[in-house]
Amino acid sequence: MRHILHFALTCLLSFGGLSTAESWAATHMREEHNIENYDAASFFTLHDSDNSHYWTKQDILSLYGVLHTVDPTGHRKEPILAEEQNKVYDTIIGLMDTDNDGSVSMDEWLAFTQQGGDLPDFGLGPGHHGDVEYEYEIHHWLKYHSEDENDENLNHAEDIEHEKLFHHMEDQAIKDQHMNIPPKFRVQA
């Protein structure tokens, strides 16, 4: 009997009758938000960044992380080209936008998911859509450090890169502030 069940399960998995792979949305929620249990409505609301009750083009591109040019450790990455951004947006709109207004409403999203629809995986990763601080915290700090940890323990490569990036951004902010001061009032070296 056990051999028959094993054979049946193997056949189902081989021919796509059952899927053991995690959906892109589930991976996104786990890796980007540390959330394991959610429903379709909360997923939609979380990614409606301007609380407009619609996913706009900006929301869709942000969900997939194609607008950011810095990875979670602060490393620069190649920007996602406009063609790829349009592919993501057009695909999502094509799947869900039933009233053809160029956005996805909560009702359209819920109808899509109730019919068994899943967000496609475009091969762009889990959708990093936070700023550098958020991505560092969620992908490194929370995994390897504690709240009361002192600076001496921040010796991972990611910590060092993040610190360098932080100081670079701080230096740039000071330079930018200096540029807003008329030349006649700047301290001369």
PyMOL CGO cylinders between C-alpha atoms (Angstrom):
from pymol import cmd
from pymol.cgo import CYLINDER

trace = [
    CYLINDER, 0.00, 0.00, 0.00, 2.82, 2.41, 0.91, 0.3, 1, 1, 1, 1, 1, 1,
    CYLINDER, 2.82, 2.41, 0.91, 4.43, 1.85, -2.53, 0.3, 1, 1, 1, 1, 1, 1,
    CYLINDER, 4.43, 1.85, -2.53, 1.16, 2.73, -4.28, 0.3, 1, 1, 1, 1, 1, 1,
    CYLINDER, 1.16, 2.73, -4.28, 0.82, 5.98, -2.30, 0.3, 1, 1, 1, 1, 1, 1,
    CYLINDER, 0.82, 5.98, -2.30, 4.44, 6.87, -2.99, 0.3, 1, 1, 1, 1, 1, 1,
    CYLINDER, 4.44, 6.87, -2.99, 3.95, 6.18, -6.72, 0.3, 1, 1, 1, 1, 1, 1,
    CYLINDER, 3.95, 6.18, -6.72, 0.74, 8.25, -6.81, 0.3, 1, 1, 1, 1, 1, 1,
    CYLINDER, 0.74, 8.25, -6.81, 2.40, 11.17, -5.01, 0.3, 1, 1, 1, 1, 1, 1,
    CYLINDER, 2.40, 11.17, -5.01, 5.41, 10.98, -7.34, 0.3, 1, 1, 1, 1, 1, 1,
    CYLINDER, 5.41, 10.98, -7.34, 3.13, 11.06, -10.39, 0.3, 1, 1, 1, 1, 1, 1,
    CYLINDER, 3.13, 11.06, -10.39, 1.16, 14.03, -9.07, 0.3, 1, 1, 1, 1, 1, 1,
    CYLINDER, 1.16, 14.03, -9.07, 4.33, 15.99, -8.34, 0.3, 1, 1, 1, 1, 1, 1,
    CYLINDER, 4.33, 15.99, -8.34, 5.89, 15.06, -11.70, 0.3, 1, 1, 1, 1, 1, 1,
    CYLINDER, 5.89, 15.06, -11.70, 2.90, 16.16, -13.73, 0.3, 1, 1, 1, 1, 1, 1,
    CYLINDER, 2.90, 16.16, -13.73, 2.10, 19.28, -11.74, 0.3, 1, 1, 1, 1, 1, 1,
    CYLINDER, 2.10, 19.28, -11.74, -0.93, 17.89, -9.93, 0.3, 1, 1, 1, 1, 1, 1,
    CYLINDER, -0.93, 17.89, -9.93, 0.47, 19.12, -6.61, 0.3, 1, 1, 1, 1, 1, 1,
    CYLINDER, 0.47, 19.12, -6.61, 2.95, 21.88, -6.02, 0.3, 1, 1, 1, 1, 1, 1,
    CYLINDER, 2.95, 21.88, -6.02, 5.40, 21.91, -3.17, 0.3, 1, 1, 1, 1, 1, 1,
    CYLINDER, 5.40, 21.91, -3.17, 6.95, 25.21, -4.24, 0.3, 1, 1, 1, 1, 1, 1,
    CYLINDER, 6.95, 25.21, -4.24, 6.13, 28.31, -2.23, 0.3, 1, 1, 1, 1, 1, 1,
    CYLINDER, 6.13, 28.31, -2.23, 4.32, 31.06, -4.13, 0.3, 1, 1, 1, 1, 1, 1,
    CYLINDER, 4.32, 31.06, -4.13, 6.15, 34.28, -4.92, 0.3, 1, 1, 1, 1, 1, 1,
    CYLINDER, 6.15, 34.28, -4.92, 3.77, 36.19, -2.63, 0.3, 1, 1, 1, 1, 1, 1,
    CYLINDER, 3.77, 36.19, -2.63, 4.45, 33.81, 0.27, 0.3, 1, 1, 1, 1, 1, 1,
    CYLINDER, 4.45, 33.81, 0.27, 8.21, 34.12, -0.26, 0.3, 1, 1, 1, 1, 1, 1,
    CYLINDER, 8.21, 34.12, -0.26, 7.87, 37.91, -0.42, 0.3, 1, 1, 1, 1, 1, 1,
    CYLINDER, 7.87, 37.91, -0.42, 5.86, 38.09, 2.79, 0.3, 1, 1, 1, 1, 1, 1,
    CYLINDER, 5.86, 38.09, 2.79, 8.25, 35.79, 4.65, 0.3, 1, 1, 1, 1, 1, 1,
    CYLINDER, 8.25, 35.79, 4.65, 11.49, 37.36, 3.43, 0.3, 1, 1, 1, 1, 1, 1,
    CYLINDER, 11.49, 37.36, 3.43, 10.47, 41.02, 3.22, 0.3, 1, 1, 1, 1, 1, 1,
    CYLINDER, 10.47, 41.02, 3.22, 8.01, 41.37, 6.07, 0.3, 1, 1, 1, 1, 1, 1,
    CYLINDER, 8.01, 41.37, 6.07, 8.71, 38.39, 8.36, 0.3, 1, 1, 1, 1, 1, 1,
    CYLINDER, 8.71, 38.39, 8.36, 5.05, 37.44, 8.05, 0.3, 1, 1, 1, 1, 1, 1,
    CYLINDER, 5.05, 37.44, 8.05, 4.03, 33.79, 7.65, 0.3, 1, 1, 1, 1, 1, 1,
    CYLINDER, 4.03, 33.79, 7.65, 0.24, 34.03, 7.99, 0.3, 1, 1, 1, 1, 1, 1,
    CYLINDER, 0.24, 34.03, 7.99, -1.77, 36.58, 6.03, 0.3, 1, 1, 1, 1, 1, 1,
    CYLINDER, -1.77, 36.58, 6.03, -4.86, 36.78, 3.90, 0.3, 1, 1, 1, 1, 1, 1,
    CYLINDER, -4.86, 36.78, 3.90, -5.40, 38.34, 0.48, 0.3, 1, 1, 1, 1, 1, 1,
    CYLINDER, -5.40, 38.34, 0.48, -6.96, 41.52, 1.89, 0.3, 1, 1, 1, 1, 1, 1,
    CYLINDER, -6.96, 41.52, 1.89, -4.08, 42.20, 4.29, 0.3, 1, 1, 1, 1, 1, 1,
    CYLINDER, -4.08, 42.20, 4.29, -1.55, 41.50, 1.50, 0.3, 1, 1, 1, 1, 1, 1,
    CYLINDER, -1.55, 41.50, 1.50, -3.29, 44.07, -0.69, 0.3, 1, 1, 1, 1, 1, 1,
    CYLINDER, -3.29, 44.07, -0.69, -3.52, 46.69, 2.06, 0.3, 1, 1, 1, 1, 1, 1,
    CYLINDER, -3.52, 46.69, 2.06, 0.14, 46.26, 3.03, 0.3, 1, 1, 1, 1, 1, 1,
    CYLINDER, 0.14, 46.26, 3.03, 1.20, 47.00, -0.55, 0.3, 1, 1, 1, 1, 1, 1,
    CYLINDER, 1.20, 47.00, -0.55, -1.19, 49.90, -1.15, 0.3, 1, 1, 1, 1, 1, 1,
    CYLINDER, -1.19, 49.90, -1.15, 1.50, 52.43, -0.23, 0.3, 1, 1, 1, 1, 1, 1,
    CYLINDER, 1.50, 52.43, -0.23, -0.61, 55.58, -0.54, 0.3, 1, 1, 1, 1, 1, 1,
    CYLINDER, -0.61, 55.58, -0.54, -3.77, 54.04, 0.97, 0.3, 1, 1, 1, 1, 1, 1,
    CYLINDER, -3.77, 54.04, 0.97, -5.70, 54.84, -2.22, 0.3, 1, 1, 1, 1, 1, 1,
    CYLINDER, -5.70, 54.84, -2.22, -7.45, 51.44, -2.20, 0.3, 1, 1, 1, 1, 1, 1,
    CYLINDER, -7.45, 51.44, -2.20, -5.80, 50.74, -5.54, 0.3, 1, 1, 1, 1, 1, 1,
    CYLINDER, -5.80, 50.74, -5.54, -2.49, 49.32, -6.60, 0.3, 1, 1, 1, 1, 1, 1,
    CYLINDER, -2.49, 49.32, -6.60, -1.09, 51.96, -8.90, 0.3, 1, 1, 1, 1, 1, 1,
    CYLINDER, -1.09, 51.96, -8.90, 1.86, 51.43, -11.22, 0.3, 1, 1, 1, 1, 1, 1,
    CYLINDER, 1.86, 51.43, -11.22, 4.10, 52.74, -8.44, 0.3, 1, 1, 1, 1, 1, 1,
    CYLINDER, 4.10, 52.74, -8.44, 2.65, 50.22, -5.96, 0.3, 1, 1, 1, 1, 1, 1,
    CYLINDER, 2.65, 50.22, -5.96, 3.09, 47.31, -8.36, 0.3, 1, 1, 1, 1, 1, 1,
    CYLINDER, 3.09, 47.31, -8.36, 6.69, 48.22, -9.21, 0.3, 1, 1, 1, 1, 1, 1,
    CYLINDER, 6.69, 48.22, -9.21, 7.45, 48.80, -5.56, 0.3, 1, 1, 1, 1, 1, 1,
    CYLINDER, 7.45, 48.80, -5.56, 5.95, 45.43, -4.61, 0.3, 1, 1, 1, 1, 1, 1,
    CYLINDER, 5.95, 45.43, -4.61, 8.37, 43.71, -6.98, 0.3, 1, 1, 1, 1, 1, 1,
    CYLINDER, 8.37, 43.71, -6.98, 11.28, 45.89, -5.84, 0.3, 1, 1, 1, 1, 1, 1,
    CYLINDER, 11.28, 45.89, -5.84, 12.15, 47.14, -9.31, 0.3, 1, 1, 1, 1, 1, 1,
    CYLINDER, 12.15, 47.14, -9.31, 12.43, 50.79, -8.30, 0.3, 1, 1, 1, 1, 1, 1,
    CYLINDER, 12.43, 50.79, -8.30, 15.40, 50.37, -5.95, 0.3, 1, 1, 1, 1, 1, 1,
    CYLINDER, 15.40, 50.37, -5.95, 19.03, 50.54, -7.00, 0.3, 1, 1, 1, 1, 1, 1,
    CYLINDER, 19.03, 50.54, -7.00, 20.50, 49.43, -3.65, 0.3, 1, 1, 1, 1, 1, 1,
    CYLINDER, 20.50, 49.43, -3.65, 20.35, 45.87, -2.38, 0.3, 1, 1, 1, 1, 1, 1,
    CYLINDER, 20.35, 45.87, -2.38, 19.65, 44.95, 1.27, 0.3, 1, 1, 1, 1, 1, 1,
    CYLINDER, 19.65, 44.95, 1.27, 23.31, 45.17, 2.28, 0.3, 1, 1, 1, 1, 1, 1,
    CYLINDER, 23.31, 45.17, 2.28, 23.68, 48.62, 0.74, 0.3, 1, 1, 1, 1, 1, 1,
    CYLINDER, 23.68, 48.62, 0.74, 25.47, 47.51, -2.42, 0.3, 1, 1, 1, 1, 1, 1,
    CYLINDER, 25.47, 47.51, -2.42, 24.59, 49.30, -5.61, 0.3, 1, 1, 1, 1, 1, 1,
    CYLINDER, 24.59, 49.30, -5.61, 22.85, 47.12, -8.12, 0.3, 1, 1, 1, 1, 1, 1,
    CYLINDER, 22.85, 47.12, -8.12, 22.03, 47.70, -11.73, 0.3, 1, 1, 1, 1, 1, 1,
    CYLINDER, 22.03, 47.70, -11.73, 18.74, 49.56, -12.14, 0.3, 1, 1, 1, 1, 1, 1,
    CYLINDER, 18.74, 49.56, -12.14, 15.88, 47.57, -13.62, 0.3, 1, 1, 1, 1, 1, 1,
    CYLINDER, 15.88, 47.57, -13.62, 15.39, 48.80, -17.16, 0.3, 1, 1, 1, 1, 1, 1,
    CYLINDER, 15.39, 48.80, -17.16, 12.14, 50.45, -18.23, 0.3, 1, 1, 1, 1, 1, 1,
    CYLINDER, 12.14, 50.45, -18.23, 11.30, 47.49, -20.49, 0.3, 1, 1, 1, 1, 1, 1,
    CYLINDER, 11.30, 47.49, -20.49, 11.45, 45.11, -17.51, 0.3, 1, 1, 1, 1, 1, 1,
    CYLINDER, 11.45, 45.11, -17.51, 9.44, 47.52, -15.35, 0.3, 1, 1, 1, 1, 1, 1,
    CYLINDER, 9.44, 47.52, -15.35, 6.80, 47.75, -18.09, 0.3, 1, 1, 1, 1, 1, 1,
    CYLINDER, 6.80, 47.75, -18.09, 6.74, 43.95, -18.40, 0.3, 1, 1, 1, 1, 1, 1,
    CYLINDER, 6.74, 43.95, -18.40, 6.02, 43.61, -14.67, 0.3, 1, 1, 1, 1, 1, 1,
    CYLINDER, 6.02, 43.61, -14.67, 3.34, 46.29, -14.68, 0.3, 1, 1, 1, 1, 1, 1,
    CYLINDER, 3.34, 46.29, -14.68, 1.68, 45.15, -17.93, 0.3, 1, 1, 1, 1, 1, 1,
    CYLINDER, 1.68, 45.15, -17.93, 1.60, 41.52, -16.77, 0.3, 1, 1, 1, 1, 1, 1,
    CYLINDER, 1.60, 41.52, -16.77, -0.02, 42.35, -13.42, 0.3, 1, 1, 1, 1, 1, 1,
    CYLINDER, -0.02, 42.35, -13.42, -2.52, 44.72, -15.05, 0.3, 1, 1, 1, 1, 1, 1,
    CYLINDER, -2.52, 44.72, -15.05, -3.29, 42.08, -17.68, 0.3, 1, 1, 1, 1, 1, 1,
    CYLINDER, -3.29, 42.08, -17.68, -4.00, 39.50, -14.98, 0.3, 1, 1, 1, 1, 1, 1,
    CYLINDER, -4.00, 39.50, -14.98, -6.20, 41.61, -12.70, 0.3, 1, 1, 1, 1, 1, 1,
    CYLINDER, -6.20, 41.61, -12.70, -7.38, 44.94, -14.12, 0.3, 1, 1, 1, 1, 1, 1,
    CYLINDER, -7.38, 44.94, -14.12, -10.87, 43.91, -15.25, 0.3, 1, 1, 1, 1, 1, 1,
    CYLINDER, -10.87, 43.91, -15.25, -12.21, 47.47, -15.58, 0.3, 1, 1, 1, 1, 1, 1,
    CYLINDER, -12.21, 47.47, -15.58, -9.18, 48.61, -17.63, 0.3, 1, 1, 1, 1, 1, 1,
    CYLINDER, -9.18, 48.61, -17.63, -8.41, 51.68, -15.53, 0.3, 1, 1, 1, 1, 1, 1,
    CYLINDER, -8.41, 51.68, -15.53, -4.68, 50.96, -15.27, 0.3, 1, 1, 1, 1, 1, 1,
    CYLINDER, -4.68, 50.96, -15.27, -4.76, 50.02, -11.59, 0.3, 1, 1, 1, 1, 1, 1,
    CYLINDER, -4.76, 50.02, -11.59, -5.82, 47.07, -9.44, 0.3, 1, 1, 1, 1, 1, 1,
    CYLINDER, -5.82, 47.07, -9.44, -8.60, 47.56, -6.91, 0.3, 1, 1, 1, 1, 1, 1,
    CYLINDER, -8.60, 47.56, -6.91, -9.05, 45.48, -3.77, 0.3, 1, 1, 1, 1, 1, 1,
    CYLINDER, -9.05, 45.48, -3.77, -12.08, 43.82, -5.40, 0.3, 1, 1, 1, 1, 1, 1,
    CYLINDER, -12.08, 43.82, -5.40, -10.06, 42.93, -8.52, 0.3, 1, 1, 1, 1, 1, 1,
    CYLINDER, -10.06, 42.93, -8.52, -7.26, 41.51, -6.35, 0.3, 1, 1, 1, 1, 1, 1,
    CYLINDER, -7.26, 41.51, -6.35, -9.68, 39.48, -4.21, 0.3, 1, 1, 1, 1, 1, 1,
    CYLINDER, -9.68, 39.48, -4.21, -11.46, 38.11, -7.30, 0.3, 1, 1, 1, 1, 1, 1,
    CYLINDER, -11.46, 38.11, -7.30, -8.08, 37.15, -8.79, 0.3, 1, 1, 1, 1, 1, 1,
    CYLINDER, -8.08, 37.15, -8.79, -6.95, 35.31, -5.65, 0.3, 1, 1, 1, 1, 1, 1,
    CYLINDER, -6.95, 35.31, -5.65, -10.35, 33.65, -5.08, 0.3, 1, 1, 1, 1, 1, 1,
    CYLINDER, -10.35, 33.65, -5.08, -10.08, 32.20, -8.59, 0.3, 1, 1, 1, 1, 1, 1,
    CYLINDER, -10.08, 32.20, -8.59, -6.73, 30.68, -7.61, 0.3, 1, 1, 1, 1, 1, 1,
    CYLINDER, -6.73, 30.68, -7.61, -4.57, 33.42, -9.13, 0.3, 1, 1, 1, 1, 1, 1,
    CYLINDER, -4.57, 33.42, -9.13, -1.01, 33.83, -7.89, 0.3, 1, 1, 1, 1, 1, 1,
    CYLINDER, -1.01, 33.83, -7.89, 1.41, 36.69, -8.39, 0.3, 1, 1, 1, 1, 1, 1,
    CYLINDER, 1.41, 36.69, -8.39, 3.98, 35.67, -11.00, 0.3, 1, 1, 1, 1, 1, 1,
    CYLINDER, 3.98, 35.67, -11.00, 7.66, 35.35, -10.22, 0.3, 1, 1, 1, 1, 1, 1,
    CYLINDER, 7.66, 35.35, -10.22, 9.57, 37.50, -12.70, 0.3, 1, 1, 1, 1, 1, 1,
    CYLINDER, 9.57, 37.50, -12.70, 12.94, 36.25, -11.45, 0.3, 1, 1, 1, 1, 1, 1,
    CYLINDER, 12.94, 36.25, -11.45, 13.74, 39.60, -9.82, 0.3, 1, 1, 1, 1, 1, 1,
    CYLINDER, 13.74, 39.60, -9.82, 14.06, 38.30, -6.26, 0.3, 1, 1, 1, 1, 1, 1,
    CYLINDER, 14.06, 38.30, -6.26, 11.65, 38.60, -3.35, 0.3, 1, 1, 1, 1, 1, 1,
    CYLINDER, 11.65, 38.60, -3.35, 10.75, 42.24, -3.97, 0.3, 1, 1, 1, 1, 1, 1,
    CYLINDER, 10.75, 42.24, -3.97, 13.04, 44.39, -1.85, 0.3, 1, 1, 1, 1, 1, 1,
    CYLINDER, 13.04, 44.39, -1.85, 10.96, 47.53, -1.53, 0.3, 1, 1, 1, 1, 1, 1,
    CYLINDER, 10.96, 47.53, -1.53, 12.17, 49.18, 1.65, 0.3, 1, 1, 1, 1, 1, 1,
    CYLINDER, 12.17, 49.18, 1.65, 14.88, 51.77, 1.99, 0.3, 1, 1, 1, 1, 1, 1,
    CYLINDER, 14.88, 51.77, 1.99, 18.46, 50.73, 2.78, 0.3, 1, 1, 1, 1, 1, 1,
    CYLINDER, 18.46, 50.73, 2.78, 17.90, 50.86, 6.56, 0.3, 1, 1, 1, 1, 1, 1,
    CYLINDER, 17.90, 50.86, 6.56, 14.79, 48.70, 6.40, 0.3, 1, 1, 1, 1, 1, 1,
    CYLINDER, 14.79, 48.70, 6.40, 16.41, 46.14, 4.11, 0.3, 1, 1, 1, 1, 1, 1,
    CYLINDER, 16.41, 46.14, 4.11, 19.54, 45.91, 6.28, 0.3, 1, 1, 1, 1, 1, 1,
    CYLINDER, 19.54, 45.91, 6.28, 17.45, 45.49, 9.38, 0.3, 1, 1, 1, 1, 1, 1,
    CYLINDER, 17.45, 45.49, 9.38, 15.12, 42.85, 7.97, 0.3, 1, 1, 1, 1, 1, 1,
    CYLINDER, 15.12, 42.85, 7.97, 17.74, 40.84, 6.07, 0.3, 1, 1, 1, 1, 1, 1,
    CYLINDER, 17.74, 40.84, 6.07, 20.65, 41.05, 8.46, 0.3, 1, 1, 1, 1, 1, 1,
    CYLINDER, 20.65, 41.05, 8.46, 20.15, 42.73, 11.82, 0.3, 1, 1, 1, 1, 1, 1,
    CYLINDER, 20.15, 42.73, 11.82, 17.08, 40.76, 12.91, 0.3, 1, 1, 1, 1, 1, 1,
    CYLINDER, 17.08, 40.76, 12.91, 18.70, 37.48, 11.87, 0.3, 1, 1, 1, 1, 1, 1,
    CYLINDER, 18.70, 37.48, 11.87, 22.11, 37.93, 13.50, 0.3, 1, 1, 1, 1, 1, 1,
    CYLINDER, 22.11, 37.93, 13.50, 21.92, 40.61, 16.18, 0.3, 1, 1, 1, 1, 1, 1,
    CYLINDER, 21.92, 40.61, 16.18, 19.94, 41.60, 19.25, 0.3, 1, 1, 1, 1, 1, 1,
    CYLINDER, 19.94, 41.60, 19.25, 18.66, 44.96, 20.44, 0.3, 1, 1, 1, 1, 1, 1,
    CYLINDER, 18.66, 44.96, 20.44, 21.19, 45.29, 23.24, 0.3, 1, 1, 1, 1, 1, 1,
    CYLINDER, 21.19, 45.29, 23.24, 24.21, 44.32, 21.14, 0.3, 1, 1, 1, 1, 1, 1,
    CYLINDER, 24.21, 44.32, 21.14, 27.18, 46.66, 21.26, 0.3, 1, 1, 1, 1, 1, 1,
    CYLINDER, 27.18, 46.66, 21.26, 29.11, 48.02, 18.29, 0.3, 1, 1, 1, 1, 1, 1,
    CYLINDER, 29.11, 48.02, 18.29, 32.07, 45.64, 18.83, 0.3, 1, 1, 1, 1, 1, 1,
    CYLINDER, 32.07, 45.64, 18.83, 29.86, 42.71, 17.80, 0.3, 1, 1, 1, 1, 1, 1,
    CYLINDER, 29.86, 42.71, 17.80, 28.89, 44.32, 14.51, 0.3, 1, 1, 1, 1, 1, 1,
    CYLINDER, 28.89, 44.32, 14.51, 31.69, 42.68, 12.59, 0.3, 1, 1, 1, 1, 1, 1,
    CYLINDER, 31.69, 42.68, 12.59, 29.94, 40.81, 9.80, 0.3, 1, 1, 1, 1, 1, 1,
    CYLINDER, 29.94, 40.81, 9.80, 30.73, 41.90, 6.26, 0.3, 1, 1, 1, 1, 1, 1,
    CYLINDER, 30.73, 41.90, 6.26, 27.15, 43.22, 5.97, 0.3, 1, 1, 1, 1, 1, 1,
    CYLINDER, 27.15, 43.22, 5.97, 27.61, 45.32, 9.13, 0.3, 1, 1, 1, 1, 1, 1,
    CYLINDER, 27.61, 45.32, 9.13, 30.85, 46.82, 7.86, 0.3, 1, 1, 1, 1, 1, 1,
    CYLINDER, 30.85, 46.82, 7.86, 29.35, 47.57, 4.42, 0.3, 1, 1, 1, 1, 1, 1,
    CYLINDER, 29.35, 47.57, 4.42, 26.29, 49.11, 6.04, 0.3, 1, 1, 1, 1, 1, 1,
    CYLINDER, 26.29, 49.11, 6.04, 28.44, 51.29, 8.29, 0.3, 1, 1, 1, 1, 1, 1,
    CYLINDER, 28.44, 51.29, 8.29, 30.49, 52.48, 5.29, 0.3, 1, 1, 1, 1, 1, 1,
    CYLINDER, 30.49, 52.48, 5.29, 27.32, 53.26, 3.37, 0.3, 1, 1, 1, 1, 1, 1,
    CYLINDER, 27.32, 53.26, 3.37, 25.88, 55.11, 6.38, 0.3, 1, 1, 1, 1, 1, 1,
    CYLINDER, 25.88, 55.11, 6.38, 29.01, 57.27, 6.70, 0.3, 1, 1, 1, 1, 1, 1,
    CYLINDER, 29.01, 57.27, 6.70, 29.04, 57.91, 2.96, 0.3, 1, 1, 1, 1, 1, 1,
    CYLINDER, 29.04, 57.91, 2.96, 25.40, 59.00, 3.06, 0.3, 1, 1, 1, 1, 1, 1,
    CYLINDER, 25.40, 59.00, 3.06, 26.09, 61.17, 6.11, 0.3, 1, 1, 1, 1, 1, 1,
    CYLINDER, 26.09, 61.17, 6.11, 29.07, 62.82, 4.36, 0.3, 1, 1, 1, 1, 1, 1,
    CYLINDER, 29.07, 62.82, 4.36, 26.95, 63.40, 1.26, 0.3, 1, 1, 1, 1, 1, 1,
    CYLINDER, 26.95, 63.40, 1.26, 24.21, 65.04, 3.35, 0.3, 1, 1, 1, 1, 1, 1,
    CYLINDER, 24.21, 65.04, 3.35, 26.78, 67.41, 4.86, 0.3, 1, 1, 1, 1, 1, 1,
    CYLINDER, 26.78, 67.41, 4.86, 28.09, 68.26, 1.38, 0.3, 1, 1, 1, 1, 1, 1,
    CYLINDER, 28.09, 68.26, 1.38, 24.54, 68.84, 0.16, 0.3, 1, 1, 1, 1, 1, 1,
    CYLINDER, 24.54, 68.84, 0.16, 23.85, 71.16, 3.09, 0.3, 1, 1, 1, 1, 1, 1,
    CYLINDER, 23.85, 71.16, 3.09, 27.07, 73.03, 2.35, 0.3, 1, 1, 1, 1, 1, 1,
    CYLINDER, 27.07, 73.03, 2.35, 25.99, 73.48, -1.27, 0.3, 1, 1, 1, 1, 1, 1,
    CYLINDER, 25.99, 73.48, -1.27, 22.83, 75.26, -0.09, 0.3, 1, 1, 1, 1, 1, 1,
    CYLINDER, 22.83, 75.26, -0.09, 24.91, 77.95, 1.61, 0.3, 1, 1, 1, 1, 1, 1,
    CYLINDER, 24.91, 77.95, 1.61, 25.69, 80.89, -0.65, 0.3, 1, 1, 1, 1, 1, 1,
    CYLINDER, 25.69, 80.89, -0.65, 29.44, 81.00, -1.44, 0.3, 1, 1, 1, 1, 1, 1,
    CYLINDER, 29.44, 81.00, -1.44, 30.03, 84.29, 0.38, 0.3, 1, 1, 1, 1, 1, 1,
    CYLINDER, 30.03, 84.29, 0.38, 28.88, 82.68, 3.66, 0.3, 1, 1, 1, 1, 1, 1,
    CYLINDER, 28.88, 82.68, 3.66, 30.84, 79.41, 3.36, 0.3, 1, 1, 1, 1, 1, 1,
    CYLINDER, 30.84, 79.41, 3.36, 33.83, 78.80, 5.59, 0.3, 1, 1, 1, 1, 1, 1,
    CYLINDER, 33.83, 78.80, 5.59, 36.92, 79.23, 3.50, 0.3, 1, 1, 1, 1, 1, 1,
    CYLINDER, 36.92, 79.23, 3.50, 39.67, 76.65, 3.95, 0.3, 1, 1, 1, 1, 1, 1,
]
cmd.load_cgo(trace, "trace")
